[in-house]
Amino acid sequence: MRVLFAASEAAPFFKTGGLGDVAGALPKELVRKGEDVRVVLPLWTKMKEEYKDQLQDVLNFEVYVGYRRQYCGVKTMHLDGVQFYFIDNLFYFDREGLYGYFDDGERFAFYQMAVIEMMERIDFIPDIVHVNDYHTAFIPFLLKEKYRWIGAYKEIKTILTIHNIEFQGIYNKSILWELYGMGSERYDDGTIVWDNMLNMLKAGILYADKVNTVSPSYAGEIQTSEFGSGLDHVLRMESGKLSGILNGIDYDTNNPETDPLIDHHFSKEDFEGKAKDKAAVQELMGLPVRDDVPLIAMVSRLTYQKGFHLVLQEMHSLMQQDVQIVLLGTGYQEFEDGFRYYAERYPDKFAASISFNVKMAQMFYAGADIFLMPSAFEPCGLSQMMSMRYGTIPVVHEIGGLKDSVEPFNPVTGVGTGFGFQEFESFFLRQSVEKALELYKTSHEAWRKIQLLAMEKDFSWGTQSERYLDLYREILA
């Protein structure tokens, strides 16, 4: 089957979050399985030179953004068997960052129309256009409303993947004629309006043939008022076409036996390298090098959504334990200052790097004993999967993808891949951490068992991509 995968970012070209990981890894795996999957992205100028040098010009044309004619170049390259197309326009995409600009509505209006108008010109009419988040969620609407006169597009099916429902693309009604050159009929009849504003994600949910999100539990959660960010009633109405597919991780990159970013490699059969990686983390962070003390790691944005107010509430109590904790991340100033305070007060037990460093993150995944991830909500989450891949046991809030990927340890059966808490309160977080610490200190055999179970979990895209193939086949059937 022919699939055009449209996204605003994809690793390794540019990435700000989980969407970039998915757009980089899923198409690669689908191509390995014999499908003709191509990816289209904006040509952000922050692309590394090593990739820019591989770009080849395909064609160029003009896109009408309202009454304005804007240049649209199309470039291409192959990477890992996947053909990537890049939409080139310096006026829209020559920015330091990817998002958060006053003209985001116009930039992504141009991009979405360019994607649609490109398909005929490059002679690739897909069976399915797979769009992701609000940046491309208007494409199903545009195909059926603005471009319905193009005969070649009439049979195209569309799938929308929601990576985070909080970001919806909310704009004034006037963008319909000012940017898209359309009338306001579907706004005036209430179809694409929410709270007196045009809502791109709502339009995508209604017009796409299928909608999925990045974990089964999150698919259920976003149909509730607590997690639906105002669109829960729409999702309940469209629940028949809604599903959840857990994200995967790249097992080529996240491999304790070959990872070039860690100093010592190890496997399920030989943990000697993991002990050395632990010592390397302790030395790097200025902590006493001890093999007997449990080492807890956190790698994250420091925000309320990630649950770090709960961590700070319990830091003093945790520091009374025989434990070491390391943290890597940036975020809200109050959290950064709070962790700096504890690093100064307990220098032999806690160390923080208020930064982000890919190598250091991989060292933490490989060298820690426990990985703490107490998110208030988490559509999928990848860090818990990566930590398990390295035999580092996660402690998580049982929500969204965390609930779907981490099996809480059962002390009766001795089975599990981590520890979890259901009530989003600091007391229960600390209680779960203490259960993990107790098992680590009292039973080496039980701890090793759950490490092995965690490492044996299959979160590879080779497995998860089969769920997407099933979804594609279902929509075409």
PEUR-V270530 format. One record per residue. PSI is psi in whole degrees, 0 to 359 (NA if undefined). Layout:
<<PSI> <PSI>>
This chain:
<<156> <124> <131> <117> <112> <126> <167> <350> <157> <133> <145> <10> <309> <139> <133> <344> <202> <327> <317> <321> <314> <313> <336> <326> <318> <310> <322> <318> <324> <323> <321> <331> <7> <6> <151> <86> <124> <152> <137> <135> <157> <148> <79> <135> <354> <3> <140> <149> <327> <332> <323> <323> <340> <353> <142> <139> <136> <303> <177> <155> <183> <142> <131> <116> <95> <234> <356> <136> <121> <136> <139> <109> <148> <122> <161> <160> <160> <137> <128> <36> <354> <136> <122> <137> <144> <129> <119> <123> <109> <328> <323> <329> <2> <77> <158> <321> <183> <323> <171> <23> <157> <335> <26> <321> <316> <321> <316> <341> <312> <313> <315> <319> <323> <320> <313> <314> <342> <326> <311> <321> <328> <4> <45> <98> <106> <158> <325> <134> <120> <110> <160> <120> <180> <337> <334> <4> <344> <350> <314> <320> <314> <320> <324> <344> <305> <321> <20> <343> <347> <112> <324> <341> <355> <330> <1> <131> <157> <144> <134> <124> <125> <114> <327> <114> <350> <332> <114> <349> <70> <122> <168> <149> <328> <342> <340> <315> <330> <329> <317> <350> <35> <164> <177> <20> <314> <345> <313> <330> <3> <359> <311> <16> <144> <126> <45> <25> <154> <132> <108> <321> <320> <317> <317> <317> <318> <323> <337> <149> <328> <148> <133> <163> <180> <14> <150> <318> <321> <327> <324> <320> <320> <355> <7> <156> <334> <324> <356> <356> <40> <345> <12> <323> <326> <317> <324> <321> <325> <21> <336> <336> <12> <135> <171> <131> <119> <136> <162> <181> <159> <110> <345> <319> <313> <78> <111> <345> <342> <352> <117> <348> <353> <151> <331> <126> <156> <175> <178> <332> <337> <105> <7> <321> <326> <321> <323> <324> <324> <313> <323> <321> <315> <316> <316> <320> <4> <25> <156> <134> <103> <130> <348> <347> <135> <134> <119> <135> <148> <129> <112> <166> <139> <86> <169> <323> <328> <0> <20> <347> <326> <319> <314> <325> <333> <3> <317> <318> <319> <327> <349> <349> <161> <89> <157> <143> <135> <146> <140> <123> <169> <163> <222> <140> <320> <326> <318> <315> <321> <317> <328> <321> <313> <330> <324> <324> <326> <66> <339> <356> <336> <135> <136> <137> <104> <78> <184> <133> <120> <317> <317> <321> <314> <323> <320> <314> <320> <323> <339> <162> <325> <141> <123> <125> <82> <45> <142> <317> <153> <102> <314> <295> <137> <333> <323> <326> <317> <320> <318> <323> <331> <13> <22> <122> <123> <144> <118> <158> <127> <84> <147> <225> <339> <319> <323> <339> <341> <119> <116> <140> <131> <111> <341> <311> <341> <16> <145> <166> <5> <195> <146> <161> <145> <317> <127> <71> <151> <326> <316> <328> <309> <322> <319> <319> <317> <325> <319> <317> <320> <315> <318> <319> <336> <340> <96> <323> <315> <322> <316> <325> <313> <332> <314> <318> <320> <316> <335> <349> <139> <99> <22> <152> <340> <323> <311> <330> <334> <325> <322> <322> <319> <320> <317> <314> <322> <317> <326> <333> <NA>>
